[in-house]
Amino acid sequence: MPEPDTSLDNPRLPRGEHRVVLIVDDVPDNVAPLHDALDDAGYTVLVALDGESAIRRARQALPDMVLLDALMPGIDGFEVARRLKADPATAGIPVIFMTGLTETEHLENAFAAGGVDYVTKPIKPREVMARMGVHLKQAREQREGALERSQARHALDAFGYATITVRASDGRLLWQTSLARELLRQHCGTEAPTTPPVVLQWLRRHLPEAQAQREPPRLTLENGPRRLTFRLHQRVGDEDSDPQGEGDWLIVMQETSNESVYAALASAFGLTAREAEVLYWVVKGKINRDIADILGASPATVKKHLERIHMKMGVETRTAAAAMAINRVRLLDAPAG
């Protein structure tokens, strides 16, 4: 038989556990019994008697839990919760509302303001601590998960990986390593939180494959002699964070360069640096007009370079030049397709 739940009978914290709770209520008599019960159970208890003090103390102490009276003069509990949730420093603190209000509208307001739960007055300390235990555990698990993700990201950055995280639903670039930031600037001219349009289109086009855990084809962007390749690695983050269900995706980037290939072609056939570039693109199946666009030259200039290449290589056609280059330079691959 399963063991009975004794959390209501023994609300004390486990030995070595330390939790800070902020109680917010404008009536000191309401606070005292709950304060004493929490203190006896091993919690460190802070008290605020109005909304402004509550916000200030929460930002200073960063408690593990806030027990918040809904109705107070001045700033009420709903507004306090909204301000805490709007501040990144306090947004992750669970808020349990304490209220004498049971109307559906008020309960909806409590959850809309960011509350995770509510208890009704008069307050029963053991009930409060039982509910606190559930939400403290959930908050701890979320923090641990966030810490693991943060450590993994720092490791990627430390080891020089170019990695980004993109939300498929709205196209937002959520996170990037420092190397990824530089590569996106150089190859795409974009800055976070903007994802390069071509990358976002590629991600969305291949989402069905990724969601079925099949690796989609890689995306390669060419920028002169340099190429930037994108590989869809895995889905990350909590599914609940994306209501549209398309997910946040970790993408690994790798830059390669043709500079060594150009040098090998120049050395093998006695070509100039520009002639080696032209020959490279001939091998890749590009026509003169395409090569001119890539190199920022005119088709007539490319034609003259190609004539000199044929002469130096002792061939008459571009097909023969491409075949000889592939045979002589191991770094070259024939064009796909």
C-alpha positions in Angstrom: 0.0 0.0 0.0 1.3 3.5 -0.7 2.4 5.5 2.3 -0.1 8.1 3.6 0.6 11.8 2.9 1.8 13.2 6.1 2.6 16.7 4.8 -0.3 18.2 6.7 0.7 16.5 9.9 4.4 17.5 9.7 4.8 20.8 7.9 8.4 21.3 9.0 11.1 21.8 6.4 13.5 18.9 5.9 16.8 19.4 7.8 19.2 21.6 5.9 16.4 23.1 3.8 16.2 26.9 4.0 13.3 28.9 2.5 12.5 32.6 2.7 8.8 33.6 2.6 7.4 37.1 2.3 3.9 37.7 3.8 2.1 40.7 2.6 -1.0 41.8 4.5 -2.1 45.3 5.7 -3.6 43.8 8.9 -0.9 42.8 11.4 -3.3 40.5 13.3 -3.8 38.5 10.2 -0.1 38.0 9.8 0.9 37.0 13.3 -0.5 33.4 13.4 0.8 32.5 9.9 4.2 34.1 10.8 4.5 32.0 13.9 3.6 28.8 12.2 6.0 29.4 9.3 8.8 30.4 11.7 8.2 27.2 13.8 8.4 25.1 10.6 11.8 26.4 9.8 11.1 29.2 7.3 12.7 32.6 7.4 9.7 35.0 7.4 9.6 38.6 6.1 6.6 40.8 6.4 5.3 43.8 4.4 2.1 45.7 5.4 1.5 47.5 2.1 2.1 47.0 -1.6 5.0 49.4 -2.1 6.9 47.8 0.8 6.1 44.4 -0.6 7.6 45.2 -4.0 10.7 46.8 -2.4 11.3 43.8 0.0 10.8 41.3 -2.8 13.4 42.9 -4.9 15.8 43.2 -2.0 15.4 39.7 -0.5 14.3 37.7 -3.5 12.2 35.3 -1.4 11.3 31.8 -2.4 7.6 32.4 -2.0 5.2 35.4 -1.6 1.9 35.1 0.3 -0.1 38.0 -0.9 -3.2 39.6 0.4 -5.5 40.5 -2.5 -7.2 43.6 -1.1 -5.0 46.3 0.5 -5.3 50.1 0.5 -3.1 51.9 -2.1 -1.5 49.3 -4.4 -3.7 46.1 -4.1 -2.3 42.6 -4.3 -3.2 42.1 -7.9 -1.0 45.1 -8.9 1.8 43.9 -6.6 1.8 40.6 -8.4 1.8 42.2 -11.8 4.8 44.3 -11.0 6.7 41.4 -9.5 6.0 39.3 -12.6 7.1 42.2 -14.9 10.5 42.4 -13.2 12.9 39.7 -14.4 14.5 39.6 -11.0 11.3 38.6 -9.2 9.3 37.1 -12.1 10.1 33.5 -11.0 8.9 33.8 -7.4 5.7 31.9 -6.9 2.8 34.0 -5.5 -0.1 32.6 -3.5 -3.0 34.9 -3.0 -4.7 35.1 0.4 -8.2 36.4 0.0 -11.6 36.4 1.5 -13.0 36.8 -2.0 -14.4 33.7 -3.7 -16.2 35.2 -6.7 -15.0 33.8 -9.9 -14.0 37.2 -11.3 -11.6 37.8 -8.4 -10.0 34.4 -8.7 -9.5 35.0 -12.4 -7.9 38.3 -11.5 -5.5 36.5 -9.1 -4.3 34.0 -11.8 -4.2 36.7 -14.5 -1.9 38.7 -12.3 0.5 35.8 -12.1 -0.6 33.9 -9.0 0.0 30.2 -8.9 -2.6 29.5 -6.2 -4.9 31.0 -3.6 -6.1 30.3 -0.1 -9.2 31.8 1.5 -9.5 33.6 4.8 -9.5 32.9 7.6 -6.0 31.4 6.9 -5.2 27.9 8.0 -1.4 27.8 8.4 -1.1 24.0 7.7 -3.1 24.3 4.5 -1.0 27.2 3.4 2.2 25.3 4.1 0.9 22.2 2.2 0.2 24.3 -0.8 3.5 26.1 -0.5 5.4 22.8 -0.5 3.9 21.9 -3.9 4.8 25.2 -5.5 8.2 25.5 -4.0 9.1 22.1 -5.4 7.9 23.1 -8.9 9.8 26.3 -8.7 13.0 24.5 -7.6 12.6 22.0 -10.5 12.2 24.9 -13.0 15.2 26.7 -11.6 17.3 23.5 -11.8 16.2 23.0 -15.4 17.0 26.6 -16.3 20.4 26.2 -14.6 21.2 23.1 -16.6 20.3 24.9 -19.8 22.3 27.9 -18.9 25.4 25.7 -18.1 25.0 23.9 -21.4 24.9 27.2 -23.2 27.9 28.6 -21.4 29.8 25.4 -22.3 28.9 25.9 -26.0 30.1 29.4 -25.8 33.3 28.5 -23.9 34.3 25.9 -26.5 33.8 28.2 -29.4 30.6 26.7 -30.9 28.5 28.9 -33.1 25.0 28.2 -31.8 21.6 30.0 -31.8 18.2 29.2 -30.4 15.2 30.3 -32.5 11.5 30.3 -31.7 9.7 29.0 -34.8 6.3 30.5 -34.1 7.4 34.2 -34.1 10.9 33.9 -35.6 12.6 35.4 -32.6 16.3 34.7 -32.0 16.2 33.9 -28.3 19.9 33.2 -27.6 23.3 33.0 -29.3 26.9 32.3 -28.5 29.4 35.2 -29.1 30.8 33.4 -32.2 27.3 33.0 -33.6 26.7 36.7 -33.1 29.7 37.6 -35.2 29.0 35.1 -38.0 25.4 36.3 -38.4 26.6 39.9 -38.6 29.2 39.0 -41.2 27.2 36.7 -43.4 23.6 37.9 -42.9 23.9 41.5 -41.6 21.4 40.8 -38.8 21.3 41.3 -35.0 19.4 39.5 -32.3 16.4 39.2 -31.8 16.0 39.1 -35.6 16.6 35.7 -37.2 17.9 36.0 -40.8 14.9 35.5 -43.0 16.5 32.7 -45.0 17.3 30.8 -41.8 13.7 31.2 -40.5 12.3 30.0 -43.8 14.5 27.0 -43.8 13.6 26.2 -40.2 9.8 26.4 -40.8 10.0 24.5 -44.0 11.7 21.5 -42.3 9.7 21.6 -39.0 7.7 18.4 -39.8 11.0 16.5 -40.2 12.5 17.9 -37.1 9.4 17.2 -35.0 9.4 13.6 -36.3 13.1 13.5 -35.0 14.5 13.2 -38.6 17.4 15.5 -39.3 16.5 17.8 -42.1 18.9 18.9 -44.9 21.4 21.6 -43.9 21.3 25.2 -45.0 24.4 26.7 -46.6 25.0 30.4 -47.3 27.9 31.3 -49.5 29.7 34.6 -49.0 32.7 34.8 -51.4 35.2 32.1 -50.4 33.4 31.6 -47.1 30.4 29.3 -46.4 28.1 29.3 -43.4 26.3 26.0 -42.7 23.3 25.7 -40.4 22.3 22.3 -38.8 19.1 21.9 -36.9 20.2 20.1 -33.7 17.3 19.7 -31.3 14.2 21.2 -29.7 15.0 22.9 -26.4 13.1 24.6 -23.6 9.7 23.9 -22.1 6.8 23.1 -24.5 4.5 25.3 -22.4 6.6 28.4 -23.3 5.3 28.2 -26.9 1.5 28.2 -27.0 1.6 27.5 -30.8 3.5 24.3 -30.2 6.2 24.8 -32.8 9.0 25.0 -30.2 12.3 26.6 -29.7 15.1 25.1 -31.7 18.9 24.9 -31.2 20.8 25.4 -34.4 24.5 24.8 -34.8 26.4 26.9 -37.3 29.8 26.1 -38.9 31.9 28.4 -41.1 34.2 27.0 -43.8 36.4 28.8 -46.3 37.6 28.2 -49.8 40.8 30.1 -49.3 42.9 26.9 -49.0 41.2 25.6 -52.2 42.0 28.8 -54.1 45.7 28.5 -53.0 45.9 24.9 -54.1 44.5 25.7 -57.5 46.8 28.7 -58.0 49.8 26.5 -57.0 48.8 23.5 -59.1 48.3 25.5 -62.4 50.3 28.7 -61.9 47.2 30.8 -61.7 46.7 34.3 -60.2 44.5 34.5 -57.1 41.5 35.9 -59.2 42.0 33.2 -61.9 41.9 30.5 -59.1 38.6 31.9 -57.9 37.2 31.8 -61.4 38.3 28.2 -61.9 36.8 27.2 -58.5 33.4 28.5 -59.6 33.7 26.8 -63.0 34.3 23.5 -61.2 31.1 24.3 -59.2 29.1 24.5 -62.4 28.6 28.3 -62.5 28.3 30.1 -65.9 30.3 33.3 -66.6 27.4 35.6 -65.6 26.9 33.8 -62.2 30.7 34.0 -61.6 30.7 37.7 -62.4 27.9 38.3 -59.9 29.8 36.3 -57.2 33.1 38.1 -57.8 31.7 41.5 -58.4 33.1 41.7 -61.9 31.7 41.8 -65.5 31.1 38.7 -67.6 33.6 40.0 -70.1 36.3 40.1 -67.4 35.4 36.6 -66.3 35.7 35.5 -69.9 39.2 36.9 -70.2 40.3 35.2 -67.0 38.9 31.9 -68.3 40.8 32.3 -71.6 44.1 32.7 -69.6 43.2 29.7 -67.4 42.7 27.5 -70.5 46.0 28.6 -71.9 47.9 27.9 -68.6 46.2 24.6 -68.1 46.7 23.5 -71.8 43.0 22.8 -72.3 40.4 24.3 -74.7 37.1 24.0 -72.8 35.7 24.8 -69.4 34.6 21.2 -68.9 38.2 20.0 -69.5 39.5 22.6 -67.1 37.0 21.6 -64.4 37.9 17.9 -64.9 41.6 18.5 -64.6 41.2 20.7 -61.5 39.1 18.0 -59.7 41.7 15.4 -60.5 44.7 17.5 -59.4 43.2 19.2 -56.3 41.9 16.8 -53.6 40.1 19.6 -51.8 37.7 20.1 -54.7 34.4 18.3 -55.1 32.3 18.0 -58.2 29.1 20.1 -58.1 26.1 18.2 -56.7 23.2 17.2 -58.9 
